[in-house]
Amino acid sequence: MKRILLFTLPILIIITIIIAGFGFLQVRFEEERLMDELKRKARAVAESVELSAKHILINKDHKSALKLVESFQKRERAQGCVIYDKDGQIFVITEKIFEWKNINKTDLANILLTKKPKDKLDKYKEYSIYSYILPVLDDESNILGFVEVIYDTSYMFVTLTQLWKRITITLTILLISITVITLLIQRQIFVLPVRRLTDWFKHFQKGEIDKLRPSILEEGEFGKLISEVEQVALSLRVARKVVTDSAKIRLEKEELWTEKKLRDLVQARLGENALFVVSNREPFMHVFDETIGKDVLIRPASGVVTAIDPILRACGGTWIAHGAGNSDKNYVNSKNKLGVPPDDIRCILKRIWLTKEEEDGYYYGFSNEGLWPLCHVTHTRPSFRENDWNIYKEVNRKFAENILDELPAKNPFIFIQDYHFTLLGKMIKEKRPDATIALFWHIPWPNPEVFAICPYQQEILDGMLGCDLIGFHLQSHCNNFLDTANRLIESRVDTEKFSVIRNNIETFIRPFPISVDFRNSDVTKNEISKIEEIRNELNLKDKIIGIGVDRIDYTKGLIEKILAIDKFLDKNLQYKNKFVFIQIAAPSRTHIKRYHDLMAEIDDLVEKKNWKHSNGNWKPIIYMKRHFSPEEIKPYYILADFCIVSSLHDGMNLVAKEYITSKSDLNGTLILSRFAGAARELMDAVQVNPYSIEEFSEAIKYALDLPVEEKRKRMGNMRKIVKENNIYHWAGSIITELTSLRKT
């Protein structure tokens, strides 16, 4: 529309200027014609009464004079007539313009000198009038008096206004006609061919080239363009086939899962079928930083982002997520897409925009005040509100519509993340039954008794079972889901295949323990420099250093962690002035009262415990409450002698694995809650019950007292596990399982 406007607007402006100029000249001409006609008429009338006026003035015949001027009251457009004596005094005047005698007549003095007629335009009451004064002379050319004829000129204004109105109507009709004709012509010779070409490109991306080919046959330049694109398409198909075959060969040779092996798997298994990942949290956010006065790029604190980002970097594809940054809209194209990461583009991010009401209801409301506490056994009561549920459904539908717009023509693969999109699988399958869909549930799945609390249990299970594959971190979560489906909805659970059959659709349930990107690399010079900077800034020299990295969430056991450190210092006075624990805490969901209260509670508790144990410049807990990027966190991991993960209930917890990957020197100990999913794999961690503050404090003491060789052995064992079962292994397992379910 903007281009059409730019095309037609100059034409319309030029035509408007020309017609307006022509109209102005026409009006001026008409005005001059009417004025000239009035002057001639006034002069003729004045001259016609001159003889009568001469006789009246000579004889002082007031009666005849009155009869003469009153005859003007019946004349068309004439206001009246005035007869003056030779001294310029009014002898007689038409009653209609009686007040005219009060107006100063300076023109009479000039006529006495020149003995020539004079006319002028003037105002009388609300009228615009024309006055013509003719001197009355005797036979010796002496002035006997004057005759003034007065005409109303308002009819001229009415006539000119009507003329302007006709010109304006004509101009409007002409402009509308030109616009319509221009649009029709442009549509026929430009818009329709471009639209056909655009549709062809759209279907070309989805693989429907041959089917649409006859409908977009064009001659001339469009035809040439289509022909060239077809040649590129043929070359791409050949190249993709070669890449797929090569990837299959390389895949068979490699043993350890790496980014390259995952890329080969995707190319071998998916081929031309693109991978689509859907999550609430986006991997990169553009936000305006008021301190520096410009937009900055940040990576949100999210386990989902940490896990998914390396996968899409490895295999490309499209990541569809909520655009939550206040400057996100400034960095997308016309389709709300951008390449990420910005400095090394590896995949496409499509941002979905939500209103404040949608975000409140779908994310803060139903997802995080309902499903989140429902699935975590942390004794926080879930809240389910009908309005939140309705908005949750609408947002799921909005995501579904955006995803459907992006899908290729055949057999797309869609990987949905987490509890924000329980309805999405079914919504997509209703429109695209050929799609292969996996849902990975990043948080624990409760037992049937707990899930039965949810008033929308059947709709949620129906939505999830629209997927072909549902993944959980642990086998116990899979078992809980199968029990839930078996008890709460009409379905058939196949315990041998680990699947649920509902409405003749089979959904497979599998455990896929998530992990991190494990890289064997020495500490860089930049990291060494940063470590020394941190050590000096926080006065950590000769200190035993602990680290905790968490979102501020009631499931992470932050309160219990602080209480355990307090108890540890109470019982082990020898560690005072020698022990420092750094807690990095990213604010999260601050609009929810439970989280807001938790932040205040932690702030107060840290302050109290530091005041209790502080000695001089030393304080035991350094609390850093802000978002840290992965690059910022890594030096703290390397620096720390031990790491505490104190989750009260957690699907996996990747902080534990991130800490392990950073310890290439094997110098570190992991203290891990047995209620975190990671505890099933990392058996060499010092495992604790975070609810038991006494046990927790003893575990800290035990971890610090471990012999060096024991620490190195434990860390080596855990690093081996994380290295072999890294994020690429996790993704490869899901993609392998997903592609085995490919629709034919």
ABEGO torsion letter per residue (X at the ends): XAAAAAAAAAAAAAAAAAAAAAAAAAAAAAAAAAAAAAAAAAAAAAAAAAAAAAAAAAAGBAAAAAAAAAAAAABBGBAEBBBBBAAGBBABBBAAAAAAAABBBAAAAAAAAAGBBBBBBBBBEABBBBBBBBBBBBAAGBBAEBBBBBBBAAAAAAAAAAAAAAAAAAAAAAAAAAAAAAAAAAAAAAAAAAAAAAAAAAAAAAGBAAAAAAAABBBEAAAAAAAAAAAAAAAAAAAAAAAAAAAAAAAAABABBBAAAAAAAAAAAAEABBBBBBBABBABBBBBBAAAGBBBBBBBBBAAAAAAAAAAAAAEEBBBBBBABAAAAAABBAAGBBBOBAABBABBBBBBBBBAAAAAAAAABAAAAAAAAAABBAGBBBBBBAAAAAAAAAAAAAAAAAAAAABBABGBBBBBBEAABAAAAAAAAAABAABBBBBBBABBBBBAAAAAABAAAAAAAAAAAABABBBBABAAAAAAAAAAAAAABBBBBBAAAGBBBBGGBBBBBBBBBBBBBBBBBBBBAAAAAAAAAAAAAAGABGBBBBBBBBBBBAAAGAAAAAAAAAAAAAABAAABGABBBBBBBBBBGAABAAAAAAAAAAAAAAAAAAAAABBEABBABBBBBBBBBAAAAAAAAAABABBBBABABBAAEAAAAAAAAABAAGBEBBBBBAABAAAAABAABBBBBAABAAAAAAAAAAAAABBAAAAAAAAAAAAAAAAABBAAAAAAAAAAAAAAABBX
